[in-house]
Amino acid sequence: MALLTFIKDEDLHKHVSWVLSYIKQETEKSFYKNAVDPFSAVFEASIQGITLSKWVELERVRQGQKSMQNKLGDFHQRILGSMPGWEDLGTGHLIDIRNVGKKIIAEIKNKHNTTKGSDKVVIYDNLKYALDSEYPGFTAYYVEIIPKNRYIYDKDFSPPDNKTHTVRETVGRIHVTDGKTFYALASGVPDALKQLYEILPQITGDVLGKPLKVIVNDPFYKEIFEKTYS
């Protein structure tokens, strides 16, 4: 039996492996490249009462988390693009994923604050151009996987243009939505994003070759997800 009904097991493992591999490589490659502040190291180690060796270990973890945040939008793009009927277009395109059958195109970002206001205008313009040129009759989505203030939403996307002090017209064909809502739309499974979250410790454990029951048994395991999406 498949772990999830909306994506093949091999694709799920492949995408999780990709994220974990990227974090490891990027952290090892960029630790000293990022100009570690030795003065900060001494102060922080002193305040925390730890050795500098321990501080370096914790700093590597912190930098790994930063690298991971930069790639989680790509992770969700790959997951969504692997669902039946969907195609991940990779990088260098006006859009990230598409579903010709459902007549949907989408741009995927990890968090609501990943993109600056001025960049949202660019995303809107790209989506509108794609609709007007290559995808007439389609609906476009700008997806913020992690929503602001826990709200779930699916509404017209009309970002303000600070250069012209105007708001992009609401054409009814371009939406902004959260990850929970879009995963449900893309997969046809109402709680698809939650299912992905709940299977993630098992997959990461399989990839890393070690059980991660300590995560699943943690009381915050389910609470963190529930407090992200009200």
PyMOL commands that set and color helices and strands:
alter all, ss='L'
color gray80, all
select helices_A, chain A and resi 9-30+38-48+52-81+117-133+148-150+179-187+192-208+213-216+220-228
alter helices_A, ss='H'
color red, helices_A
select strands_A, chain A and resi 87-88+97-99+104-111+139-146+154-156+160-161+166-167+174-178
alter strands_A, ss='S'
color yellow, strands_A
deselect
rebuild
show_as cartoon
